[in-house]
Amino acid sequence: MKHLFSPRPSSFLLLPITLVLLAATLPAQDVVLQWRGADRTGYYHESGLLQSWPAEGPGLLWAFDGLGNGYSSPVITSDRIFITGETDTVTYLFALDRSGKYLWKVPVGKEWTINYPGARSTPTVVDDLLYVSTGLGTIACLEAKTGTKKWSYEMQQDFHAPRNTFGFSEGLLVDGNLVFCTPGSPDTNLVALDRFTGKIEWISKGLGEHAAYCSPLLIRLPERNILVTFTAHALLGIDATDGTLLWSHKQDGEGDVHVNTPWFEDGYIYYITGDGNGSVKLKLSADGSGITEVWRNKACDNTMGAFIKLGDYIYTASYEKRLWYIQDATSGQLTDSIKFDKGNTIFADGRLYLYNERGLLGLFKPEGPKMELVSSFKVTWGTKAHYAHPVICDGILYIRHGNSLLAYNIKEVR
Amino acid sequence: MKKSIGVTGILFFLTSFCLAQELTLDEIMQRYYVANNMEKLQEVNTIIMTGLRVQQDIMPLKIVRKRPDLYLLDFYVADLNAFQAYDGETAWVTSPWTGNAAPQVLQGSRERDMKYQSDFDGMLYRWKEKGHLLKLEGIDTLDTGEAYKIRLIRADSAIQYYFIDRKDFLLKKQLTYRTFRGEEIAIETYFRNYRDVDGIPFAFLLETSYAGRSVSNEIETIELNVPVEDDLFRMPQ
């Protein structure tokens, strides 16, 4: 019998106390490898990448088959690749080496298979620990070397998390010694856990709405760190230290699917969501305690493909119209649209990478209010839907397509 | 007066000329068979199509046909693999998005729809031998141009409409009716982007709309005469 608000089987208790103490005194900003890169923007700080591709696309270095079902992205460390995949309703964490060789896999928990079956959560890696969740609400901390589970929770039982329509999909956020999760229940809406022990540090009631599939953003201000995430019908600003709800921004659209991580830049928060809600710019007060809406544009909608802001312009795909939009970040007005069907986007070395649901990967040159297609190729390897967001690391483009992880060499030849 | 008689005469002449140019049903069907290279199609035993099914999502699609009437649609809804099939005797489907992934045998009108849909050559070919009735209803203007509107009364009395282009004699639209939750709904399918595969024209884009919804099947590849076992079409036990 598991007790409410107690971590699951706790092998961490067996660890030497010195290790726990050492971990607890780590600096607040460890290197965090996670969903859409180090800062969750999808902006990969790489250089020396191909500025155009051959007609058949960049060279495929290797492909790993056997991940099972999933839409999560890989996380790349100096010597490992971590990625999740579902087989027979169980989510596994896979460890590969950097050449795509299988090292090990461990079960994490039960996965969502009612619709869009497969692993959703991209792991978060901080030093030698790894944090992952499953579609049915398992939250786990594992050792990155071996996959040994240190602690875990079942959000449905332990935090009264209600089932939602598409399964829990959060990429867990880490700040210092804390890791956050969003059960979305009225009494236990958001939870901060000690990331080493699993001990509950605070519980926020938020607005009491169910979780909205969002991987949260962390905003660091001099006054406080703010966890910014969505629940069903609002964007929330939560004080990361104690769980205090600082502010919320209500949605007026019907939808409750808000997958995209918001973007923070120069005192402004930008978010784009679908189902009648659209894109929004908010001004965050200097101390982070309040927000003011600057603009809202319902025409610019995106459900789960994220967006990139470069200078004064935002680049994203429209869910309803299946077009790619460029949006003026100052006014919120659309400046151009391009036919490339809907999908997700990342950015590196002067190029936008647009990966659409047809499996076409386009390399685009952003030019302020416009963008230009430079090259494209079709990802034919792999299975099922093309939803996973690409990752770029050390000149290699990683594409997850269902059962397969593909590594393309996009280094410029000098 | 003379002038008006002259104009009337010219109009009469033009109208008569146009009517004389109209084709009989048999002539239209003959040209339809030629346009579709039905003679060549008789040498084809299997057709495998792959592509994308575009609704709200964009998901893979595969259609396998085998003579005389074996049919399998392998598709995805919410990334869940589903099937619709006819093995020559039994029509069956899976609907995993309902929470039940087990195959279900179709009955009644749905079974008959699947059976007729599985006709390898299509219902218009040798329609008399198959027990259907055809009637030319006139000419309709589609967004693809003018088309002969032909009513087909199936052997089981269900009615369908076929719209055959006046110029190239290819099928451009099909209109069928199905009863769904007690209501009859119209299902319109446009056939677009015809391309030649081994001398036979195939529509590579099928746009279907019904009850305010739309779905497109975008065909990417078509292979002919690839060996396919009959077991592929049988309902899993």
Chai-1 contact restraints between the chains, C-beta under 6 A:
chainA,res_idxA,chainB,res_idxB,connection_type,confidence,min_distance_angstrom,max_distance_angstrom,comment,restraint_id
A,N115,B,A78,contact,1.0,0.0,6.0,A-B,restraint_1
A,Y116,B,A78,contact,1.0,0.0,6.0,A-B,restraint_2
A,Y116,B,D79,contact,1.0,0.0,6.0,A-B,restraint_3
A,E357,B,I58,contact,1.0,0.0,6.0,A-B,restraint_4
A,R358,B,I58,contact,1.0,0.0,6.0,A-B,restraint_5
A,K384,B,D79,contact,1.0,0.0,6.0,A-B,restraint_6
A,A385,B,D79,contact,1.0,0.0,6.0,A-B,restraint_7
